[in-house]
Amino acid sequence: MSPKNTRREFVTSALAGVTAGVMGNAFSSLPAPAMAQERIERQAQRPGVMPRELVGKVQTVLGVMDGKNLGITSCHEHILWDLSAIFREPDAARERGLAHQPVGMANLYWVRANPHSNVDNLVQTDEKLAIDELMPFKYAGGTTIVELTQNGMSRDPVGLTRVARATGLNIVMGSGYYIDRSHPRDMDSKTAEDIAREIVNDIAVGVGDTGIRSGIIGEIGCSAPLTNNERKVLRACAMAQRRTGAPVNIHPSMSDELVLEDIKILKDAGADLTRIAISHVDGFEYSRATRRKILEAGCYVSYDGFGQLVYHFRVMGRVLNGHSDIQRIDEIIQMIEEGHINKILIAQDYCFKACLAAYGGYGYAHILNNLVPFMRIRGMTEEKIHTLLVENARRFLEFAPAQA
Ligand SMILES: [Zn+2]
């Protein structure tokens, strides 16, 4: 199951000189190769013209690499984040006190039941803690993390390069916008074209002036019902996907009907649905019929709630994260039997501090240390486990040729 070769393999081109970090890293003293930088900026301004070197490759925060070296990948995680935009103030006076306490043993029982209502639980800005928490994933054989922290969640490109260097892990960074509540104030004035250009720029040139590039679009946030700005972002996401060939991850609407509407908007805007992952198909409690429809549309289904079984919370009258990890595994086995093994992604989507090992959670190595043995007990072959942990991620993350 372990990859034979996890060495990062950078392409040997002028582009690689840039993507390997010489220009992107705020801590580097080397200037960017001016010609390469100019060429990439020219390409980014011309929709549909992406650096050819990306096709069939994966783009991490430290550079472009060959997908065959990705190894064991967790397809939806957060490493450094501030999700306080989705904080929900409790109504009851006694709970308002708990909402503003640091996460600790004395309040963990309450934080787990009310994960969105404790400010500290929604924030992980400690780089040293991030490194300490990721090392067990590496020791367990993990090599790549897809980090989907977004605009509005304090995405930190430089922080991710530092964590990637310190841990030796490959980190693939996202681009785009999360749910409406986290959008910037000027979102109403942005057009879909503006947002598409931002995303293309993140992928082709780099985020802001960091030169550090995204390797995936997402997680793109969809509320239930969708807001006008979320519809606009979905259209922009489809446009940017056509111009870059990037994979896409969607945080879908929490409703069996509305998740299908999210997918329809993407399709109508020209997205390649076969390169789109629908997250939270386990935690959002979609029906079996809905999961089948998502697969029939061509999308990947992302079981990314592993390790979060302690959270059973209510949102809009729905019980979320009601699945245990074993139920998730059994459902995946059922979908494999129905012929969908190549469309299943797995992860832990830790975006609450209490998921981290230092705070009583299972930590990033949970799937590898605790659940792979259960997969074997349930009869999954090594080949199938390898497909879920390695091959599917590789196929999903490799860039396709640009379409528009
Ligand atoms: Zn997420």
Boltz pocket constraint, residues with backbone or C-beta under 6 A from the ligand:
constraints:
  - pocket:
      binder: B
      contacts: [[A, 76], [A, 77], [A, 78], [A, 148], [A, 219], [A, 349], [A, 351]]
      max_distance: 6.0
